Structure formats: structure tokens, C-alpha cells
Amino acid sequence: MYRVVVSFISIGAGTDASAKEKLDQVIQQYQTDVGMPIAHEEIAWGREGEVDFCFKLLGQDKKSKDSFVQNLRDAFKGNNLVQISENTPALHQARPAFGK
């Protein structure tokens, strides 16, 4: 189970590249605020760059976890190409690499 999953989706025209930069900024700011790194897993699942960023947020108290999730929601409010899911298993399986 993941505390939060941030999914970058596509509707026929690829994912929002600037949204990935925004995610990096939210992560960096949160790491600075709590004084510890945040581990996550990336699951690339689509043909147009779709990817899930999965966070367990281990070692953080409930208030910190809730704050991180709220920061994510605020950062991506109104962006239809970014979906945020809470308390869920991985939403997608990694796309197989062809030619290997």
C-alpha cells in the first residue's frame, strides 16, 4: 500500500512535462521542511510517458504525511493530466521493455 500515488496521464498528446518539474519542487521543499529524504517508486506504464510516482512516506508522522498530500493536491489543482490517489496499492504495472 502507498500513502499517495501521483499519476501523470495522457489524453493522446503526452504527459505534462512541467508537472514533473512541479512534483520535483514539492518533493524538494518537503524534504527541506521535514529534514529527511522521501523515497518513492516510479512505475512507467504508458506509451506516451505515463508514469506513477508512488510514495509510502515511511518514518513520517500522520501530520507530516497529510501535509505532503495536501501540498501535492494544491500543486496540481486543476491539472487534468495529474491524478492523485491515496491509500492504494500500485495502480498500474510497469510497461515491458521491448527488445530485451
GIUR-V301397 format. One line per field, one symbol per residue. phi: phi as a letter, one per 20 degrees, with the letter a starting at -180 (. if undefined). A space follows every 50 residues. Layout:
phi=???
This chain:
phi=.dfbcddedccncneefffffffgfffffffffembfdebddceccednf bddddelfmdfgfffffffffffffdgnefecddcdlbfgecefffeend
